Amino acid sequence: MRALVQTVLGVATVDLDEDEVVELDEDATLHAAAVETGLPRVVAADRQGANVVAVVDRRPPLMVSGDAGTTWREAGGGLPAGRAVSISPDHPDLVLFAGETRLFVSADGGRFWRALTTELPDITAVAWLGSGSEGA
């Protein structure tokens, strides 16, 4: 699995399985898509079908909906403050979350998280590579 990560240095391509940056494009820009959630204090959000994940400015830093935002559950109790999030368009249970300098991956829709050791400066957006879909 690979992801694109917008940082102050440019857009990094990160291999999530190998936990390493494989390329950095200093001239590229990743634009965050706007997703309406109806929630207060939203920092970023992504949507794939009925699945919506929102990064909020509070603890825990995530709100997750499986019914297009009709109901929400809190998630990410052990995660740091968030900057960006992206749901895989191919596997909606795969969620990529970005703190200020670190990435976290969930394979179960945001219940459990795996932290990557790779650090990147000032992350502002993330997206799954090859999906044609940008995260916020």
Secondary structure as the mmCIF struct_conf table of DSSP 4:
data_model
#
loop_
_struct_conf.conf_type_id
_struct_conf.id
_struct_conf.beg_label_comp_id
_struct_conf.beg_label_asym_id
_struct_conf.beg_label_seq_id
_struct_conf.end_label_comp_id
_struct_conf.end_label_asym_id
_struct_conf.end_label_seq_id
STRN STRN1 ARG A 2 THR A 7
TURN_TY1_P TURN_TY1_P1 VAL A 8 LEU A 9
STRN STRN2 GLY A 10 ASP A 15
TURN_TY1_P TURN_TY1_P2 LEU A 16 ASP A 19
STRN STRN3 GLU A 20 ASP A 25
TURN_TY1_P TURN_TY1_P3 GLU A 26 ASP A 27
HELX_LH_PP_P HELX_LH_PP_P1 HIS A 31 ALA A 34
TURN_TY1_P TURN_TY1_P4 PRO A 40 ARG A 41
STRN STRN4 VAL A 42 GLN A 48
TURN_TY1_P TURN_TY1_P5 GLY A 49 ALA A 50
STRN STRN5 ASN A 51 VAL A 56
BEND BEND1 ASP A 57 PRO A 60
STRN STRN6 LEU A 62 SER A 65
BEND BEND2 GLY A 66 ASP A 67
TURN_TY1_P TURN_TY1_P6 ALA A 68 GLY A 69
BEND BEND3 THR A 70 THR A 71
STRN STRN7 ARG A 73 ALA A 75
TURN_TY1_P TURN_TY1_P7 GLY A 77 GLY A 78
BEND BEND4 LEU A 79 LEU A 79
BEND BEND5 ARG A 83 ARG A 83
STRN STRN8 ALA A 84 ILE A 87
BEND BEND6 PRO A 89 ASP A 90
TURN_TY1_P TURN_TY1_P8 PRO A 92 ASP A 93
STRN STRN9 VAL A 95 ALA A 98
BEND BEND7 GLU A 100 THR A 101
STRN STRN10 ARG A 102 SER A 106
BEND BEND8 ALA A 107 PHE A 112
STRN STRN11 ARG A 114 GLU A 119
BEND BEND9 PRO A 121 ASP A 122
STRN STRN12 ALA A 125 TRP A 128
TURN_TY1_P TURN_TY1_P9 LEU A 129 GLY A 130
BEND BEND10 SER A 131 GLY A 132
#
